[in-house]
Amino acid sequence: MNLFSLSFQYIKAKPLSNALNMLILALGTAVIILLLLVSHQLEEKLTKNAKGIDLVVGAKGSPMQLILSSVFHIDYPTGNIKLSEADLLARNRMVKSVIPLALGDSYNGFRIVGTNRKYPELYGAELQTGAWWANTLEATIGAEVAQATGLKIGASFAGAHGMGAGVGDVHADHPYTVVGLLKPTGTALDNLILTNVQSVWAVHEGHGEAADPTAQSGHEHAVLTDSLTGLPVGDTTKELTTMLIKFRSPMAAITLPRFVNSQTNMQAASPAFEVNRLFSILGIGLTLLEYFGYLVVLIAVLSIFIALYNALKERRYDLAVMRALGSSPGGLLALVITEGVVITLLGVSLGILLGHTATELLGRFAEEAEQAQLTGWLFLPQELYWLGLSALIGVLAAAIPAINAYRIDISKVLARG
């Protein structure tokens, strides 16, 4: 019988005690793996969504709220800005390009975003089928929207006022028509319904000004890269929600936000700065939870050590007989260490499985996590380190009992019987 077989037999001899030790170790490991997966995916998503955006300009309010609502689409906008003021800023020599966003409506909880073609281009979006929106009240929808709502090419739907499912009046007199479906991008774009800015205006004008279904968005494609040319900037009733700005030079990063915040009725916020601030806020809670996971693992290691130490006392006669039958001191040392390593490997493996399962359930059933597209089907290199570390933990937990087994006095133990 080899070491592993004999170790399993000893583990099976005390199933309740060893199972409890494995469960404690598994719970601590699961907490750590869950935090690793969630923090890694959130950081990746936040970085991917903010890529290519130097500055977000919108109504005055919370800079964090402005970034969350306009870049990640997980909060309410701070308000709207006048098109005329947006046009003046778009003409600024420090601005290289601008993407407009007009928010305010949703369909089944998915946001309707009035914008131009440069917005999906920012994330390298490609069509799965159909076409890009071309006329007013045409929409191209993200992959998650299509999957959750079942909308197909040619389907019609009406948006509701507000940013959540069933939060406002439905604009039944201004239905949208789906003309295209996007491939998954792994960004907030997957959860958006894209149309042109004129569509958003037409829906909210109500009975005041009828929507022109033949209105082309060709001019609108160059809308803010050409200083809003083609849009009626003289109409003070026209508004945008935010603008996503790309700087022309590094100097703009210093001067433009200060100019916007101090000299205009608008607010400028840096995605990079706000994302770092968000992680610093979240980092405190994540670190505390991580320390809790390490504490649980430490308790499990101590529990395994106590279990092995007590088991050694009970098996001293068996070990002495094994020595008398020819086992070497090194063999007994290896036996106890193998038992500790097997227990910790099983516990950590179970913990990794629980961590992935919890992450997958969180991504499926928690609304905010679902929007962030969290998944448990992601494996990180750190998990391999944990498996290696579990072997070391097993060795450390079994070290003292193993040394005692190595030093066992055959004659004394057998004499006592």
Secondary structure in CASP SS format (residue, H / E / C, confidence):
PFRMAT SS
TARGET T0000
AUTHOR 0000-0000-0000
METHOD secondary structure of the structure
MODEL  1
M C 1.00
N C 1.00
L H 1.00
F H 1.00
S H 1.00
L H 1.00
S H 1.00
F H 1.00
Q H 1.00
Y H 1.00
I H 1.00
K H 1.00
A H 1.00
K C 1.00
P H 1.00
L H 1.00
S H 1.00
N H 1.00
A H 1.00
L H 1.00
N H 1.00
M H 1.00
L H 1.00
I H 1.00
L H 1.00
A H 1.00
L H 1.00
G H 1.00
T H 1.00
A H 1.00
V H 1.00
I H 1.00
I H 1.00
L H 1.00
L H 1.00
L H 1.00
L H 1.00
V H 1.00
S H 1.00
H H 1.00
Q H 1.00
L H 1.00
E H 1.00
E H 1.00
K H 1.00
L H 1.00
T H 1.00
K H 1.00
N H 1.00
A H 1.00
K C 1.00
G C 1.00
I C 1.00
D C 1.00
L E 1.00
V E 1.00
V E 1.00
G E 1.00
A E 1.00
K C 1.00
G C 1.00
S C 1.00
P H 1.00
M H 1.00
Q H 1.00
L H 1.00
I H 1.00
L H 1.00
S H 1.00
S H 1.00
V H 1.00
F H 1.00
H C 1.00
I C 1.00
D C 1.00
Y C 1.00
P C 1.00
T C 1.00
G C 1.00
N C 1.00
I E 1.00
K E 1.00
L H 1.00
S H 1.00
E H 1.00
A H 1.00
D H 1.00
L H 1.00
L H 1.00
A H 1.00
R C 1.00
N C 1.00
R C 1.00
M C 1.00
V E 1.00
K E 1.00
S E 1.00
V E 1.00
I E 1.00
P E 1.00
L E 1.00
A E 1.00
L E 1.00
G E 1.00
D E 1.00
S E 1.00
Y E 1.00
N C 1.00
G C 1.00
F E 1.00
R E 1.00
I E 1.00
V E 1.00
G E 1.00
T E 1.00
N C 1.00
R C 1.00
K H 1.00
Y H 1.00
P H 1.00
E H 1.00
L H 1.00
Y C 1.00
G C 1.00
A C 1.00
E C 1.00
L E 1.00
Q E 1.00
T E 1.00
G E 1.00
A C 1.00
W C 1.00
W C 1.00
A C 1.00
N E 1.00
T C 1.00
L C 1.00
E E 1.00
A E 1.00
T E 1.00
I E 1.00
G C 1.00
A H 1.00
E H 1.00
V H 1.00
A H 1.00
Q H 1.00
A H 1.00
T H 1.00
G C 1.00
L C 1.00
K C 1.00
I C 1.00
G C 1.00
A C 1.00
S E 1.00
F E 1.00
A C 1.00
G C 1.00
A E 1.00
H E 1.00
G C 1.00
M C 1.00
G C 1.00
A C 1.00
G C 1.00
V C 1.00
G C 1.00
D C 1.00
V E 1.00
H C 1.00
A C 1.00
D C 1.00
H C 1.00
P C 1.00
Y E 1.00
T E 1.00
V E 1.00
V E 1.00
G E 1.00
L E 1.00
L E 1.00
K C 1.00
P C 1.00
T C 1.00
G C 1.00
T C 1.00
A H 1.00
L H 1.00
D H 1.00
N H 1.00
L E 1.00
I E 1.00
L E 1.00
T E 1.00
N E 1.00
V H 1.00
Q H 1.00
S H 1.00
V H 1.00
W H 1.00
A H 1.00
V H 1.00
H H 1.00
E H 1.00
G C 1.00
H C 1.00
G C 1.00
E C 1.00
A C 1.00
A C 1.00
D C 1.00
P C 1.00
T C 1.00
A C 1.00
Q E 1.00
S C 1.00
G H 1.00
H H 1.00
E H 1.00
H H 1.00
A C 1.00
V C 1.00
L C 1.00
T C 1.00
D C 1.00
S C 1.00
L C 1.00
T C 1.00
G C 1.00
L C 1.00
P C 1.00
V C 1.00
G C 1.00
D C 1.00
T C 1.00
T C 1.00
K C 1.00
E E 1.00
L E 1.00
T C 1.00
T E 1.00
M E 1.00
L E 1.00
I E 1.00
K E 1.00
F E 1.00
R C 1.00
S C 1.00
P C 1.00
M C 1.00
A H 1.00
A H 1.00
I H 1.00
T H 1.00
L H 1.00
P H 1.00
R H 1.00
F H 1.00
V H 1.00
N H 1.00
S H 1.00
Q H 1.00
T C 1.00
N C 1.00
M E 1.00
Q E 1.00
A E 1.00
A E 1.00
S C 1.00
P H 1.00
A H 1.00
F H 1.00
E H 1.00
V H 1.00
N H 1.00
R H 1.00
L H 1.00
F H 1.00
S H 1.00
I H 1.00
L H 1.00
G H 1.00
I H 1.00
G H 1.00
L H 1.00
T H 1.00
L H 1.00
L H 1.00
E H 1.00
Y H 1.00
F H 1.00
G H 1.00
Y H 1.00
L H 1.00
V H 1.00
V H 1.00
L H 1.00
I H 1.00
A H 1.00
V H 1.00
L H 1.00
S H 1.00
I H 1.00
F H 1.00
I H 1.00
A H 1.00
L H 1.00
Y H 1.00
N H 1.00
A H 1.00
L H 1.00
K H 1.00
E H 1.00
R C 1.00
R H 1.00
Y H 1.00
D H 1.00
L H 1.00
A H 1.00
V H 1.00
M H 1.00
R H 1.00
A H 1.00
L C 1.00
G C 1.00
S C 1.00
S C 1.00
P H 1.00
G H 1.00
G H 1.00
L H 1.00
L H 1.00
A H 1.00
L H 1.00
V H 1.00
I H 1.00
T H 1.00
E H 1.00
G H 1.00
V H 1.00
V H 1.00
I H 1.00
T H 1.00
L H 1.00
L H 1.00
G H 1.00
V H 1.00
S H 1.00
L H 1.00
G H 1.00
I H 1.00
L H 1.00
L H 1.00
G H 1.00
H H 1.00
T H 1.00
A H 1.00
T H 1.00
E H 1.00
L H 1.00
L H 1.00
G H 1.00
R H 1.00
F H 1.00
A C 1.00
E H 1.00
E H 1.00
A H 1.00
E H 1.00
Q H 1.00
A C 1.00
Q C 1.00
L C 1.00
T C 1.00
G C 1.00
W C 1.00
L C 1.00
F C 1.00
L C 1.00
P H 1.00
Q H 1.00
E H 1.00
L H 1.00
Y H 1.00
W H 1.00
L H 1.00
G H 1.00
L H 1.00
S H 1.00
A H 1.00
L H 1.00
I H 1.00
G H 1.00
V H 1.00
L H 1.00
A H 1.00
A H 1.00
A H 1.00
I H 1.00
P H 1.00
A H 1.00
I H 1.00
N H 1.00
A H 1.00
Y H 1.00
R C 1.00
I C 1.00
D C 1.00
I H 1.00
S H 1.00
K H 1.00
V H 1.00
L H 1.00
A H 1.00
R H 1.00
G C 1.00
END
